[in-house]
Amino acid sequence: MLSRLPAGLYAAALAALIGAPTPTLAQDKTFELKLSHWVPPSHPLQKALEEWGASVEKDSGGTIKYKVYPAQQLGKAFDHYDMARDGIADLTYINPGYQPGRFPIIAAGELPFLMSNAKGGSIALDAWYRKYAAKEMKDVKFCLAFVHDPGSIHSSSKKVAVPADIKGMKIRPAQATIAELVTLLGGTNVQGSAPEVRDMLEKHVADAVFFPWGSVLLFGIDKVTKYHMDVPLYVTTFAFVFNIAKYEQMSASQKKVIDNHCTGEWAAKVAGPWADFEHNGIDKLKAAAGHEVYDITPAQLAEWKQATAPLEAKWAEGVKKAGVDPDLTMKALKAELIKNKSAY
């Protein structure tokens, strides 16, 4: 009978019979993770992080708990990589393109006319970048990477139909590569994080912004813009990164739980609902009063492709300086995009 067994064996046998958590998880130290991001709580990313945290908590037998801190509560959008590095937060949502030149490899995903959709594009980017993450983001534990659905340019002052229209405009770029494009075309970059964009346009600090569609409405940018070019021009790369010190404090079983949530599968789970949210913004803006969502001609599209072509060479320079072969790197990324039906 179970009651005649030594205490330790009795507990293990009873746990096996009733399906209790394994002794390893039951005896693990409890952690409460701070999950930080910089978009509003109404953004799809909030729910994605809540689902990520809840799944981690469940799989850890309740030994890894979580709290999500939205809307820059723990720090500015630009600082989220360093916040994970320094332990201000345990898992952070980062836009590598907010810090030009710091993450040259993953910047490949920022190149215009590269990806056609975010769902396959996120799976492709995540699978491709895992080979480089430990080198480029060595201060943190890389968790996963993804992109938003292709964005475009949204203007308050005039229609932008060809690259020459950028000349003389003040523009808030989406990321470092788009900033290079603005400079190349004779525009002036005005830097600001996503939550600051509406104010920049309202005060005429900027004339236009490169932004994904659903977020134009979410951040109130529809209130200060009128013209929207309907072209899948670019995407922005993002990542979840984890504090190394916190990870190293965890038991082997807890580390495995974190590892199981830092996968391509989870990249797809995070990206999917957000992709739908952004894409649905196109029709919403088309239906909104006072907005002009316009197509461009094949000839105008050809002008954009020609104008953006030098950006890949510029990206290649940065990658070479990082000690990586740009040709092989880009070839590998494009192969993943084709495999996942997301190449432009």
Secondary structure as a PSIPRED ss2 file (coil, helix, strand):
# PSIPRED VFORMAT (PSIPRED V4.0)

   1 M C   1.000  0.000  0.000
   2 L H   0.000  1.000  0.000
   3 S H   0.000  1.000  0.000
   4 R H   0.000  1.000  0.000
   5 L C   1.000  0.000  0.000
   6 P C   1.000  0.000  0.000
   7 A H   0.000  1.000  0.000
   8 G H   0.000  1.000  0.000
   9 L H   0.000  1.000  0.000
  10 Y H   0.000  1.000  0.000
  11 A H   0.000  1.000  0.000
  12 A H   0.000  1.000  0.000
  13 A H   0.000  1.000  0.000
  14 L H   0.000  1.000  0.000
  15 A H   0.000  1.000  0.000
  16 A H   0.000  1.000  0.000
  17 L H   0.000  1.000  0.000
  18 I H   0.000  1.000  0.000
  19 G C   1.000  0.000  0.000
  20 A C   1.000  0.000  0.000
  21 P C   1.000  0.000  0.000
  22 T C   1.000  0.000  0.000
  23 P H   0.000  1.000  0.000
  24 T H   0.000  1.000  0.000
  25 L H   0.000  1.000  0.000
  26 A H   0.000  1.000  0.000
  27 Q C   1.000  0.000  0.000
  28 D C   1.000  0.000  0.000
  29 K C   1.000  0.000  0.000
  30 T C   1.000  0.000  0.000
  31 F E   0.000  0.000  1.000
  32 E E   0.000  0.000  1.000
  33 L E   0.000  0.000  1.000
  34 K E   0.000  0.000  1.000
  35 L E   0.000  0.000  1.000
  36 S E   0.000  0.000  1.000
  37 H C   1.000  0.000  0.000
  38 W C   1.000  0.000  0.000
  39 V C   1.000  0.000  0.000
  40 P C   1.000  0.000  0.000
  41 P C   1.000  0.000  0.000
  42 S C   1.000  0.000  0.000
  43 H C   1.000  0.000  0.000
  44 P H   0.000  1.000  0.000
  45 L H   0.000  1.000  0.000
  46 Q H   0.000  1.000  0.000
  47 K H   0.000  1.000  0.000
  48 A H   0.000  1.000  0.000
  49 L H   0.000  1.000  0.000
  50 E H   0.000  1.000  0.000
  51 E H   0.000  1.000  0.000
  52 W H   0.000  1.000  0.000
  53 G H   0.000  1.000  0.000
  54 A H   0.000  1.000  0.000
  55 S H   0.000  1.000  0.000
  56 V H   0.000  1.000  0.000
  57 E H   0.000  1.000  0.000
  58 K H   0.000  1.000  0.000
  59 D H   0.000  1.000  0.000
  60 S C   1.000  0.000  0.000
  61 G C   1.000  0.000  0.000
  62 G C   1.000  0.000  0.000
  63 T C   1.000  0.000  0.000
  64 I E   0.000  0.000  1.000
  65 K E   0.000  0.000  1.000
  66 Y E   0.000  0.000  1.000
  67 K E   0.000  0.000  1.000
  68 V E   0.000  0.000  1.000
  69 Y E   0.000  0.000  1.000
  70 P C   1.000  0.000  0.000
  71 A C   1.000  0.000  0.000
  72 Q C   1.000  0.000  0.000
  73 Q C   1.000  0.000  0.000
  74 L C   1.000  0.000  0.000
  75 G C   1.000  0.000  0.000
  76 K C   1.000  0.000  0.000
  77 A H   0.000  1.000  0.000
  78 F H   0.000  1.000  0.000
  79 D H   0.000  1.000  0.000
  80 H H   0.000  1.000  0.000
  81 Y H   0.000  1.000  0.000
  82 D H   0.000  1.000  0.000
  83 M H   0.000  1.000  0.000
  84 A H   0.000  1.000  0.000
  85 R H   0.000  1.000  0.000
  86 D H   0.000  1.000  0.000
  87 G C   1.000  0.000  0.000
  88 I C   1.000  0.000  0.000
  89 A C   1.000  0.000  0.000
  90 D C   1.000  0.000  0.000
  91 L E   0.000  0.000  1.000
  92 T E   0.000  0.000  1.000
  93 Y E   0.000  0.000  1.000
  94 I E   0.000  0.000  1.000
  95 N C   1.000  0.000  0.000
  96 P H   0.000  1.000  0.000
  97 G H   0.000  1.000  0.000
  98 Y H   0.000  1.000  0.000
  99 Q C   1.000  0.000  0.000
 100 P C   1.000  0.000  0.000
 101 G C   1.000  0.000  0.000
 102 R C   1.000  0.000  0.000
 103 F C   1.000  0.000  0.000
 104 P C   1.000  0.000  0.000
 105 I C   1.000  0.000  0.000
 106 I H   0.000  1.000  0.000
 107 A H   0.000  1.000  0.000
 108 A H   0.000  1.000  0.000
 109 G H   0.000  1.000  0.000
 110 E H   0.000  1.000  0.000
 111 L C   1.000  0.000  0.000
 112 P C   1.000  0.000  0.000
 113 F C   1.000  0.000  0.000
 114 L C   1.000  0.000  0.000
 115 M E   0.000  0.000  1.000
 116 S C   1.000  0.000  0.000
 117 N C   1.000  0.000  0.000
 118 A H   0.000  1.000  0.000
 119 K H   0.000  1.000  0.000
 120 G H   0.000  1.000  0.000
 121 G H   0.000  1.000  0.000
 122 S H   0.000  1.000  0.000
 123 I H   0.000  1.000  0.000
 124 A H   0.000  1.000  0.000
 125 L H   0.000  1.000  0.000
 126 D H   0.000  1.000  0.000
 127 A H   0.000  1.000  0.000
 128 W H   0.000  1.000  0.000
 129 Y H   0.000  1.000  0.000
 130 R H   0.000  1.000  0.000
 131 K H   0.000  1.000  0.000
 132 Y H   0.000  1.000  0.000
 133 A H   0.000  1.000  0.000
 134 A H   0.000  1.000  0.000
 135 K H   0.000  1.000  0.000
 136 E H   0.000  1.000  0.000
 137 M C   1.000  0.000  0.000
 138 K C   1.000  0.000  0.000
 139 D C   1.000  0.000  0.000
 140 V C   1.000  0.000  0.000
 141 K E   0.000  0.000  1.000
 142 F E   0.000  0.000  1.000
 143 C E   0.000  0.000  1.000
 144 L E   0.000  0.000  1.000
 145 A E   0.000  0.000  1.000
 146 F E   0.000  0.000  1.000
 147 V E   0.000  0.000  1.000
 148 H C   1.000  0.000  0.000
 149 D C   1.000  0.000  0.000
 150 P C   1.000  0.000  0.000
 151 G E   0.000  0.000  1.000
 152 S E   0.000  0.000  1.000
 153 I E   0.000  0.000  1.000
 154 H E   0.000  0.000  1.000
 155 S E   0.000  0.000  1.000
 156 S C   1.000  0.000  0.000
 157 S C   1.000  0.000  0.000
 158 K C   1.000  0.000  0.000
 159 K C   1.000  0.000  0.000
 160 V C   1.000  0.000  0.000
 161 A C   1.000  0.000  0.000
 162 V C   1.000  0.000  0.000
 163 P H   0.000  1.000  0.000
 164 A H   0.000  1.000  0.000
 165 D H   0.000  1.000  0.000
 166 I H   0.000  1.000  0.000
 167 K C   1.000  0.000  0.000
 168 G C   1.000  0.000  0.000
 169 M C   1.000  0.000  0.000
 170 K E   0.000  0.000  1.000
 171 I E   0.000  0.000  1.000
 172 R E   0.000  0.000  1.000
 173 P C   1.000  0.000  0.000
 174 A C   1.000  0.000  0.000
 175 Q C   1.000  0.000  0.000
 176 A H   0.000  1.000  0.000
 177 T H   0.000  1.000  0.000
 178 I H   0.000  1.000  0.000
 179 A H   0.000  1.000  0.000
 180 E H   0.000  1.000  0.000
 181 L H   0.000  1.000  0.000
 182 V H   0.000  1.000  0.000
 183 T H   0.000  1.000  0.000
 184 L H   0.000  1.000  0.000
 185 L C   1.000  0.000  0.000
 186 G C   1.000  0.000  0.000
 187 G C   1.000  0.000  0.000
 188 T E   0.000  0.000  1.000
 189 N E   0.000  0.000  1.000
 190 V C   1.000  0.000  0.000
 191 Q C   1.000  0.000  0.000
 192 G C   1.000  0.000  0.000
 193 S C   1.000  0.000  0.000
 194 A H   0.000  1.000  0.000
 195 P H   0.000  1.000  0.000
 196 E H   0.000  1.000  0.000
 197 V H   0.000  1.000  0.000
 198 R H   0.000  1.000  0.000
 199 D H   0.000  1.000  0.000
 200 M H   0.000  1.000  0.000
 201 L H   0.000  1.000  0.000
 202 E H   0.000  1.000  0.000
 203 K C   1.000  0.000  0.000
 204 H C   1.000  0.000  0.000
 205 V C   1.000  0.000  0.000
 206 A C   1.000  0.000  0.000
 207 D C   1.000  0.000  0.000
 208 A E   0.000  0.000  1.000
 209 V E   0.000  0.000  1.000
 210 F E   0.000  0.000  1.000
 211 F E   0.000  0.000  1.000
 212 P C   1.000  0.000  0.000
 213 W H   0.000  1.000  0.000
 214 G H   0.000  1.000  0.000
 215 S H   0.000  1.000  0.000
 216 V H   0.000  1.000  0.000
 217 L H   0.000  1.000  0.000
 218 L H   0.000  1.000  0.000
 219 F C   1.000  0.000  0.000
 220 G C   1.000  0.000  0.000
 221 I H   0.000  1.000  0.000
 222 D H   0.000  1.000  0.000
 223 K H   0.000  1.000  0.000
 224 V C   1.000  0.000  0.000
 225 T C   1.000  0.000  0.000
 226 K C   1.000  0.000  0.000
 227 Y E   0.000  0.000  1.000
 228 H E   0.000  0.000  1.000
 229 M E   0.000  0.000  1.000
 230 D C   1.000  0.000  0.000
 231 V C   1.000  0.000  0.000
 232 P C   1.000  0.000  0.000
 233 L C   1.000  0.000  0.000
 234 Y E   0.000  0.000  1.000
 235 V C   1.000  0.000  0.000
 236 T C   1.000  0.000  0.000
 237 T E   0.000  0.000  1.000
 238 F E   0.000  0.000  1.000
 239 A E   0.000  0.000  1.000
 240 F E   0.000  0.000  1.000
 241 V E   0.000  0.000  1.000
 242 F E   0.000  0.000  1.000
 243 N C   1.000  0.000  0.000
 244 I H   0.000  1.000  0.000
 245 A H   0.000  1.000  0.000
 246 K H   0.000  1.000  0.000
 247 Y H   0.000  1.000  0.000
 248 E H   0.000  1.000  0.000
 249 Q H   0.000  1.000  0.000
 250 M C   1.000  0.000  0.000
 251 S C   1.000  0.000  0.000
 252 A H   0.000  1.000  0.000
 253 S H   0.000  1.000  0.000
 254 Q H   0.000  1.000  0.000
 255 K H   0.000  1.000  0.000
 256 K H   0.000  1.000  0.000
 257 V H   0.000  1.000  0.000
 258 I H   0.000  1.000  0.000
 259 D H   0.000  1.000  0.000
 260 N H   0.000  1.000  0.000
 261 H C   1.000  0.000  0.000
 262 C C   1.000  0.000  0.000
 263 T C   1.000  0.000  0.000
 264 G H   0.000  1.000  0.000
 265 E H   0.000  1.000  0.000
 266 W H   0.000  1.000  0.000
 267 A H   0.000  1.000  0.000
 268 A H   0.000  1.000  0.000
 269 K H   0.000  1.000  0.000
 270 V H   0.000  1.000  0.000
 271 A H   0.000  1.000  0.000
 272 G H   0.000  1.000  0.000
 273 P H   0.000  1.000  0.000
 274 W H   0.000  1.000  0.000
 275 A H   0.000  1.000  0.000
 276 D H   0.000  1.000  0.000
 277 F H   0.000  1.000  0.000
 278 E H   0.000  1.000  0.000
 279 H H   0.000  1.000  0.000
 280 N H   0.000  1.000  0.000
 281 G H   0.000  1.000  0.000
 282 I H   0.000  1.000  0.000
 283 D H   0.000  1.000  0.000
 284 K H   0.000  1.000  0.000
 285 L H   0.000  1.000  0.000
 286 K H   0.000  1.000  0.000
 287 A H   0.000  1.000  0.000
 288 A C   1.000  0.000  0.000
 289 A C   1.000  0.000  0.000
 290 G C   1.000  0.000  0.000
 291 H C   1.000  0.000  0.000
 292 E E   0.000  0.000  1.000
 293 V E   0.000  0.000  1.000
 294 Y E   0.000  0.000  1.000
 295 D C   1.000  0.000  0.000
 296 I C   1.000  0.000  0.000
 297 T C   1.000  0.000  0.000
 298 P H   0.000  1.000  0.000
 299 A H   0.000  1.000  0.000
 300 Q H   0.000  1.000  0.000
 301 L H   0.000  1.000  0.000
 302 A H   0.000  1.000  0.000
 303 E H   0.000  1.000  0.000
 304 W H   0.000  1.000  0.000
 305 K H   0.000  1.000  0.000
 306 Q H   0.000  1.000  0.000
 307 A H   0.000  1.000  0.000
 308 T H   0.000  1.000  0.000
 309 A C   1.000  0.000  0.000
 310 P H   0.000  1.000  0.000
 311 L H   0.000  1.000  0.000
 312 E H   0.000  1.000  0.000
 313 A H   0.000  1.000  0.000
 314 K H   0.000  1.000  0.000
 315 W H   0.000  1.000  0.000
 316 A H   0.000  1.000  0.000
 317 E H   0.000  1.000  0.000
 318 G H   0.000  1.000  0.000
 319 V H   0.000  1.000  0.000
 320 K H   0.000  1.000  0.000
 321 K H   0.000  1.000  0.000
 322 A C   1.000  0.000  0.000
 323 G C   1.000  0.000  0.000
 324 V C   1.000  0.000  0.000
 325 D C   1.000  0.000  0.000
 326 P H   0.000  1.000  0.000
 327 D H   0.000  1.000  0.000
 328 L H   0.000  1.000  0.000
 329 T H   0.000  1.000  0.000
 330 M H   0.000  1.000  0.000
 331 K H   0.000  1.000  0.000
 332 A H   0.000  1.000  0.000
 333 L H   0.000  1.000  0.000
 334 K H   0.000  1.000  0.000
 335 A H   0.000  1.000  0.000
 336 E H   0.000  1.000  0.000
 337 L H   0.000  1.000  0.000
 338 I H   0.000  1.000  0.000
 339 K H   0.000  1.000  0.000
 340 N C   1.000  0.000  0.000
 341 K C   1.000  0.000  0.000
 342 S C   1.000  0.000  0.000
 343 A E   0.000  0.000  1.000
 344 Y C   1.000  0.000  0.000
